[in-house]
Amino acid sequence: MNPIRSLAPLALLALASTAAAESTLASAVADFRAGRFAAVVEAREHLPADALERARVQYLVGEALLVLDRPEEAERAFAAVVAARPAAVPAQVGLGRALTRLGRLDEAAAPLAAALAAEPEDVGTRVAQGELALARGDLEEAAKRLEAVHATAPEDPLAARAWFEVLLRRDDSAAAATLAEDLMQRRPEHPLGSFLLAVVMERDGEDEAAQAQYLRTLELDPTFVDAHKNLAILCHTLSDNYTDKARAKLAYEHYAAYFELGGGDERLRGMYDELLVYREQILGA
């Protein structure tokens, strides 16, 4: 769900390392911060199986894979970290979030419960518990948890996005827009507030405004995978069977960016492939 690049949990996974492993980890951290998530995923290929820094890199890989809509791979990455470091709360949370996205909700409960017992005030843990309740269809429980964590951490992007999802489930567009605008004021450099506002606009049928807002989001962060994805789908839909060539071109460009960044939502692949078939007709290429 997000370009949320907080690296604080890495401190909990600290291990001794060789110079080569440190170099690989440093590169992975830099790539993660810069939004080069596909490069983060590739980083683990440069570490031997017994490298002391492998757990830290695997953790980053898991977080990158969640951003890239690749929860099955993320689950495997986080599970490897938990196997090596059973008490690592960030990895437990990552594993729970990946399993939640995969719909394996009973399995997700165990690592999240362990994380909550170890770190009851941790924002990421509390958010993941709320996301699990939401996935179970318990909107009341999810709302109780996620409103509380957002109230205590209003500038946290992960908490904001989860509470935003609850507001959309409640069909409360006004409150969702207010949340997005508040985040934009609190974190003007961060793209999430702008992205969430675009989502509300699109939901409310304000297509022109939504398109412009997604583009503004990408000005703040050209690597925002979900913004490329949403903008591609919106422009594809609005292209009216490719009669609107300007929008068809935008759709093509942002599908391409999504996949180039490592996006893994295969439901989009067929839509993008269709554009490729008609590329010359659409783009005049």
C-alpha positions as CSV (number, residue, x, y, z in Angstrom):
1,M,0.0,0.0,0.0
2,N,2.7,2.6,0.1
3,P,5.9,4.6,-0.2
4,I,6.3,4.6,3.6
5,R,10.0,4.7,4.1
6,S,10.5,4.6,7.9
7,L,13.6,2.6,8.6
8,A,13.4,2.7,12.4
9,P,12.5,-1.0,12.7
10,L,15.8,-1.9,11.2
11,A,17.5,-1.0,14.5
12,L,15.7,-4.0,16.0
13,L,17.3,-6.4,13.6
14,A,20.9,-5.3,14.2
15,L,23.5,-8.0,13.5
16,A,27.3,-8.1,13.1
17,S,28.3,-8.1,9.4
18,T,31.2,-8.4,7.0
19,A,32.2,-5.4,4.9
20,A,30.7,-6.8,1.8
21,A,27.4,-7.5,3.5
22,E,27.4,-4.0,5.0
23,S,27.9,-2.6,1.5
24,T,24.9,-4.6,0.2
25,L,22.8,-3.5,3.1
26,A,23.8,0.1,2.7
27,S,22.8,0.0,-1.0
28,A,19.5,-1.6,-0.1
29,V,18.7,1.0,2.5
30,A,19.6,3.8,0.0
31,D,17.4,2.2,-2.7
32,F,14.5,1.8,-0.3
33,R,14.7,5.5,0.7
34,A,14.8,6.5,-2.9
35,G,11.8,4.4,-3.9
36,R,13.9,2.0,-6.0
37,F,12.0,-1.0,-4.6
38,A,12.8,-3.4,-7.5
39,A,16.5,-2.8,-6.7
40,V,15.9,-3.6,-3.0
41,V,14.4,-7.0,-4.0
42,E,17.4,-7.7,-6.1
43,A,19.8,-6.9,-3.3
44,R,19.4,-10.2,-1.5
45,E,20.7,-12.0,-4.6
46,H,24.1,-10.5,-3.8
47,L,24.3,-12.0,-0.3
48,P,25.2,-15.6,0.4
49,A,22.7,-17.6,2.4
50,D,24.8,-17.5,5.6
51,A,25.6,-13.7,5.4
52,L,25.1,-12.1,8.8
53,E,23.3,-9.1,7.3
54,R,20.9,-11.3,5.3
55,A,18.0,-10.9,7.9
56,R,18.2,-7.1,7.7
57,V,18.2,-7.2,3.9
58,Q,15.4,-9.7,3.8
59,Y,13.3,-7.5,6.0
60,L,13.8,-4.6,3.6
61,V,12.9,-6.9,0.7
62,G,9.7,-7.8,2.4
63,E,8.7,-4.2,2.9
64,A,9.6,-3.4,-0.7
65,L,7.5,-6.3,-2.0
66,L,4.4,-5.1,0.0
67,V,4.7,-1.8,-1.8
68,L,5.0,-3.6,-5.1
69,D,1.8,-5.6,-4.8
70,R,3.7,-8.8,-4.4
71,P,2.4,-10.2,-1.0
72,E,3.2,-13.9,-1.7
73,E,6.9,-13.0,-2.1
74,A,6.7,-10.6,0.8
75,E,5.3,-13.4,3.0
76,R,8.3,-15.6,2.2
77,A,10.8,-12.8,2.9
78,F,9.3,-11.9,6.3
79,A,9.0,-15.6,7.2
80,A,12.7,-16.1,6.6
81,V,13.5,-13.2,8.9
82,V,11.1,-14.5,11.6
83,A,12.7,-18.0,11.3
84,A,16.1,-16.4,11.9
85,R,15.0,-13.8,14.5
86,P,11.8,-15.1,16.1
87,A,11.4,-12.1,18.4
88,A,11.9,-9.4,15.7
89,V,8.7,-7.4,16.0
90,P,9.0,-5.5,12.7
91,A,9.3,-8.8,10.8
92,Q,6.4,-10.3,12.7
93,V,4.3,-7.3,11.7
94,G,5.4,-7.6,8.1
95,L,4.5,-11.3,8.0
96,G,1.1,-10.5,9.5
97,R,0.4,-7.8,7.0
98,A,1.5,-10.0,4.1
99,L,-0.7,-12.8,5.2
100,T,-3.6,-10.4,5.7
101,R,-3.2,-9.2,2.1
102,L,-3.2,-12.8,1.0
103,G,-6.5,-13.4,2.8
104,R,-4.9,-15.9,5.2
105,L,-6.4,-14.2,8.1
106,D,-6.1,-16.9,10.7
107,E,-2.5,-17.3,10.0
108,A,-1.9,-13.6,10.2
109,A,-3.3,-13.4,13.7
110,A,-0.5,-15.3,15.4
111,P,2.5,-13.1,14.4
112,L,0.5,-10.0,15.0
113,A,-0.6,-11.1,18.4
114,A,3.1,-11.9,19.3
115,A,4.1,-8.4,18.0
116,L,1.4,-6.7,20.0
117,A,2.3,-8.5,23.2
118,A,5.9,-7.5,22.7
119,E,5.3,-3.9,21.6
120,P,1.7,-2.8,22.5
121,E,2.3,0.8,21.7
122,D,4.1,0.3,18.4
123,V,2.3,2.2,15.6
124,G,3.0,-0.4,12.9
125,T,1.8,-3.2,15.1
126,R,-1.4,-1.4,16.0
127,V,-2.1,-0.5,12.4
128,A,-1.6,-4.1,11.3
129,Q,-4.1,-5.3,14.0
130,G,-6.7,-2.8,12.6
131,E,-6.0,-3.9,9.0
132,L,-6.6,-7.5,10.1
133,A,-10.0,-6.6,11.6
134,L,-10.9,-4.7,8.4
135,A,-10.0,-7.7,6.3
136,R,-12.2,-9.9,8.5
137,G,-15.1,-7.5,7.8
138,D,-15.3,-6.2,11.4
139,L,-15.6,-2.5,10.5
140,E,-16.5,-1.5,14.0
141,E,-13.4,-3.1,15.5
142,A,-11.1,-1.8,12.7
143,A,-12.5,1.7,13.2
144,K,-11.9,1.6,17.0
145,R,-8.3,0.5,16.5
146,L,-7.4,2.6,13.6
147,E,-9.0,5.9,14.7
148,A,-7.1,5.5,18.0
149,V,-3.7,4.9,16.4
150,H,-4.2,7.7,13.9
151,A,-5.2,10.1,16.8
152,T,-1.9,9.3,18.6
153,A,0.2,9.4,15.4
154,P,-1.5,11.8,13.0
155,E,1.6,12.4,10.9
156,D,2.3,8.7,10.4
157,P,1.5,7.7,6.8
158,L,0.8,4.1,7.6
159,A,-1.8,5.0,10.2
160,A,-3.3,7.7,8.0
161,R,-3.8,5.4,5.1
162,A,-5.4,2.7,7.2
163,W,-7.8,5.1,8.9
164,F,-8.6,6.6,5.5
165,E,-9.6,3.1,4.2
166,V,-12.1,2.8,7.1
167,L,-13.6,6.2,6.2
168,L,-14.0,5.1,2.6
169,R,-15.7,1.8,3.8
170,R,-18.1,4.1,5.8
171,D,-18.8,6.1,2.6
172,D,-17.6,9.2,4.4
173,S,-15.8,11.0,1.6
174,A,-15.9,14.3,3.4
175,A,-14.0,12.9,6.4
176,A,-11.6,11.1,4.1
177,A,-10.9,14.3,2.2
178,T,-10.3,16.2,5.4
179,L,-7.8,13.5,6.6
180,A,-6.0,13.8,3.3
181,E,-5.8,17.6,3.4
182,D,-4.7,17.5,7.1
183,L,-1.8,15.1,6.1
184,M,-0.9,17.4,3.3
185,Q,-0.6,20.3,5.8
186,R,1.3,18.2,8.3
187,R,3.6,16.5,5.8
188,P,3.7,18.8,2.7
189,E,6.8,17.0,1.3
190,H,5.2,13.6,1.6
191,P,3.1,12.3,-1.4
192,L,0.5,10.3,0.6
193,G,-1.8,13.2,1.4
194,S,-2.0,14.2,-2.2
195,F,-2.5,10.6,-3.3
196,L,-5.4,10.1,-0.8
197,L,-7.1,13.3,-1.9
198,A,-6.9,12.0,-5.5
199,V,-8.5,8.7,-4.4
200,V,-11.4,10.6,-2.9
201,M,-11.8,12.8,-6.0
202,E,-11.9,9.7,-8.2
203,R,-14.4,8.0,-5.9
204,D,-16.6,11.0,-6.0
205,G,-16.6,11.1,-9.9
206,E,-14.3,14.2,-10.1
207,D,-12.3,12.6,-12.8
208,E,-10.4,15.7,-14.1
209,A,-9.5,16.8,-10.6
210,A,-8.4,13.2,-9.7
211,Q,-6.2,13.0,-12.8
212,A,-4.5,16.3,-12.0
213,Q,-4.1,15.3,-8.3
214,Y,-2.4,12.0,-9.2
215,L,0.0,13.9,-11.4
216,R,0.8,16.3,-8.6
217,T,1.4,13.3,-6.4
218,L,3.9,12.0,-8.9
219,E,5.6,15.4,-9.0
220,L,6.3,14.9,-5.3
221,D,7.4,11.3,-5.7
222,P,7.9,9.9,-9.3
223,T,8.4,6.4,-7.8
224,F,5.0,6.2,-6.0
225,V,3.8,2.9,-7.4
226,D,0.2,3.1,-6.5
227,A,-0.2,6.6,-8.0
228,H,1.1,5.2,-11.3
229,K,-1.3,2.3,-11.0
230,N,-4.4,4.4,-10.2
231,L,-3.6,7.0,-12.8
232,A,-3.1,4.3,-15.5
233,I,-6.4,2.7,-14.7
234,L,-8.3,6.0,-14.5
235,C,-6.9,7.3,-17.9
236,H,-7.5,3.9,-19.5
237,T,-11.2,4.0,-18.4
238,L,-11.6,7.6,-19.5
239,S,-10.0,7.1,-22.9
240,D,-13.3,5.9,-24.3
241,N,-11.9,2.9,-26.2
242,Y,-8.8,4.9,-27.1
243,T,-10.7,7.8,-28.8
244,D,-9.2,10.1,-26.3
245,K,-5.6,9.6,-27.4
246,A,-4.1,12.0,-24.8
247,R,-5.6,9.9,-22.0
248,A,-4.7,6.6,-23.7
249,K,-1.1,7.9,-23.9
250,L,-1.1,8.7,-20.2
251,A,-2.5,5.3,-19.4
252,Y,0.3,3.6,-21.5
253,E,3.0,5.7,-19.8
254,H,1.8,5.0,-16.3
255,Y,1.2,1.3,-16.8
256,A,4.8,1.2,-18.2
257,A,6.1,3.1,-15.1
258,Y,4.2,0.8,-12.8
259,F,5.8,-2.3,-14.2
260,E,9.2,-0.8,-14.7
261,L,9.2,0.0,-10.9
262,G,8.5,-3.6,-10.2
263,G,4.7,-3.5,-9.7
264,G,3.3,-7.0,-9.4
265,D,-0.5,-6.7,-9.8
266,E,-1.0,-9.1,-12.6
267,R,-4.6,-7.9,-13.1
268,L,-3.1,-4.9,-14.7
269,R,-1.0,-6.9,-17.1
270,G,-3.8,-7.7,-19.5
271,M,-4.9,-4.1,-19.6
272,Y,-1.4,-3.0,-20.4
273,D,-0.9,-5.7,-23.0
274,E,-4.1,-4.5,-24.7
275,L,-2.6,-1.0,-24.9
276,L,0.6,-2.5,-26.4
277,V,-1.4,-4.3,-29.1
278,Y,-2.9,-1.0,-30.2
279,R,0.2,1.1,-29.4
280,E,0.7,2.5,-32.9
281,Q,-3.0,3.3,-33.3
282,I,-3.1,5.0,-29.9
283,L,0.2,6.8,-29.8
284,G,0.9,7.2,-33.5
285,A,4.2,5.5,-32.8
